[in-house]
Each structure stands twice: as structure tokens, then as C-alpha cells.
Amino acid sequence: MGVSRIFSYGGKTVWLLITGFIVAAILSVMLLTKTAELRYQRDVNRMVYNDNLGVLNEVKSKLGMTGDSLKALLNETAGEATNQPYIVVSMADHRLWYKQGKDVLFEAPVATGSGKELVGGSAGQWRFETPRGRLTVKGKDEDPAWVPPDWHYVEQAHKKGLGIVRLDQGERISTGDGVLTTQNGEVVKRYNNGSTVSLGGGVEGKEIVANGNIVIPPYGTTARRYMGVLGTRRLELGDGYGIHGTDHPESIGQSVSHGCVRMRNEDIERLYPMVAVGTPVYIY
């Protein structure tokens, strides 16, 4: 019997069956989607409750998710059980939330790691990424000083087409008209006529240059302390990372930092007094 004869003899019944099949298929897809969403929300809650960000990454990969989903985390209920305030940072959304229970106590835009790589030859190799996972506020600083790692000097040398030379405590670098050396915790220039001049504290973009090389000052000297770069407040997260202010407010909302979470100075000044040492910080 041909298909046309089937429709002619039992048309209404056949059409009802086909329509029912299509509706059932649509409902099945909707049910599966809803089930996946509920499972994802459940596991996000579990991640917060158990301090396990690996669960979140596992679930996101199973569901084929490529972007962050802050709604689930912001609506979670596990935090209500402990009622402990915590910080959430989304690198995809460039946003920070300070939350307790269901209440968002504070939120603001942020800048995060650029993900770029810097190769410094024998000096080393670095990738500027914000660490993902569960961190903790380990300390708090007002008017913090930045002590730049070696990569800062390598980066500046690349920008200016200069080389790199390291100055260790007590050593000297000849400059033709004198020498660079250290004295009483400072990098100084001792001229051939016997006079000595302190080269002062570090200033971003105005590093010490000698013989076509940017000088990497010793740790513990004023030349390796930069004021203002980290803004007016810092929440220390360990391993050199932190949530802090900035002297480049135009960078907020972008992936441009060397790994820290940057905030506008006015925002970190509002957040700073709210956050206690020991507060959990979830970054993803």
C-alpha cells in the first residue's frame, strides 16, 4: 500500500499520530535541557559548599558550556547554610561580587589577567593569568607598595629595545662617569669625583638604565618599591596575587593585568573594610 493511500484512508488518525510524536519529541528535549540546568545548579552549589572548583569545571565540560554562568552561583543556597561572606570573581564577565547568603553586598567591574606570555631568555618565561579556584584573603594593606618581579624589568626592556643587567647587593656596575651600587638600602650612583646620589624609589616606566641595559635592582632596596601602582588598597591572596586598586582605571573591564584582580580605587576602598582576613575568594 502506498503512502498516499495510507493518508487517504486514515488521514486524520495518521496526522494525529505524527503531531503527537512531534510534541513528545519537543517535550523530551525541553525536559532534558531543564534536567541539565538543574544538575548544573546543584553542582555549583556543591562547589561553593565543598570549596571545590574542579566540580564546576567538570560539569561545564559535560554540558558543553564555554562561558561562565554567574546566575547559578549568585542564586546558590549552600552559602546560606554557613552564612559566611565570600567573594566571587568572573573573568569572563570582568566582575566581582561580595556576597552573604542570597544577598549581594557589593559588586563592581574588574580587570583580570591578560593570558599573554613573556619570554625573557635566560631571565625566564612567564604567563600572565589570574589563578582559577578557591583562594583566601590572607592579608590587607593600605597604600600598598608593589615589589615588581623580574618579569617587569624584562617587559620594560622589550618595550624600549634595551638589554637587562642585574645588580646584586654590594656589587657595582660601571657607567663610565662612575658606578651604580647599593648603600643603606638604596641604589646609588657614585660619581668619579666622589659624590654619591640616591636614585630613589621605583617609578613605572622610569627604571634605571646603564650602558643600554635596564637594571634589575636588588630586593629590599627602595628602587624595587613602587608606590601607587596597586592603588590605595590591597587584599592579599598569596603567591604574589591580590585584589587591589590601580593607577590605570581605564583598564577596568578588560583582560590586561599580569594576574591580579584590579579594581577602581573608589571600589576597592568601599570593599576593603567589608572583607575580613580569611574570607573565601572564588575565581573562575
C-alpha positions, 0 to 999 in steps of 0.5 A, a space after each residue: 500500500 502506498 503512502 498516499 493511500 495510507 493518508 487517504 484512508 486514515 488521514 486524520 488518525 495518521 496526522 494525529 499520530 505524527 503531531 503527537 510524536 512531534 510534541 513528545 519529541 519537543 517535550 523530551 528535549 525541553 525536559 532534558 535541557 531543564 534536567 541539565 540546568 538543574 544538575 548544573 545548579 546543584 553542582 555549583 552549589 556543591 562547589 561553593 559548599 565543598 570549596 571545590 572548583 574542579 566540580 564546576 569545571 567538570 560539569 561545564 565540560 559535560 554540558 558543553 558550556 564555554 562561558 561562565 554562568 554567574 546566575 547559578 552561583 549568585 542564586 546558590 543556597 549552600 552559602 546560606 547554610 554557613 552564612 559566611 561572606 565570600 567573594 566571587 570573581 568572573 573573568 569572563 564577565 570582568 566582575 566581582 561580587 561580595 556576597 552573604 547568603 542570597 544577598 549581594 553586598 557589593 559588586 563592581 567591574 574588574 580587570 583580570 589577567 591578560 593570558 599573554 606570555 613573556 619570554 625573557 631568555 635566560 631571565 625566564 618565561 612567564 604567563 600572565 593569568 589570574 589563578 582559577 579556584 578557591 583562594 583566601 584573603 590572607 592579608 590587607 594593606 593600605 597604600 600598598 607598595 608593589 615589589 615588581 618581579 623580574 618579569 617587569 624589568 624584562 617587559 620594560 626592556 622589550 618595550 624600549 629595545 634595551 638589554 637587562 643587567 642585574 645588580 646584586 647587593 654590594 656589587 657595582 656596575 660601571 657607567 663610565 662617569 662612575 658606578 651604580 651600587 647599593 648603600 643603606 638600602 638604596 641604589 646609588 650612583 657614585 660619581 668619579 669625583 666622589 659624590 654619591 646620589 640616591 636614585 630613589 624609589 621605583 617609578 613605572 616606566 622610569 627604571 634605571 638604565 646603564 650602558 643600554 641595559 635596564 637594571 634589575 635592582 636588588 630586593 629590599 632596596 627602595 628602587 624595587 618599591 613602587 608606590 601607587 601602582 596597586 592603588 590605595 588598597 590591597 587584599 592579599 591572596 598569596 603567591 604574589 596575587 591580590 585584589 587591589 586598586 590601580 593607577 590605570 582605571 581605564 583598564 577596568 573591564 578588560 583582560 590586561 593585568 599580569 594576574 591580579 584582580 584590579 579594581 577602581 580605587 573608589 571600589 576597592 576602598 568601599 570593599 576593603 573594610 567589608 572583607 575580613 582576613 580569611 574570607 573565601 575568594 572564588 575565581 573562575 
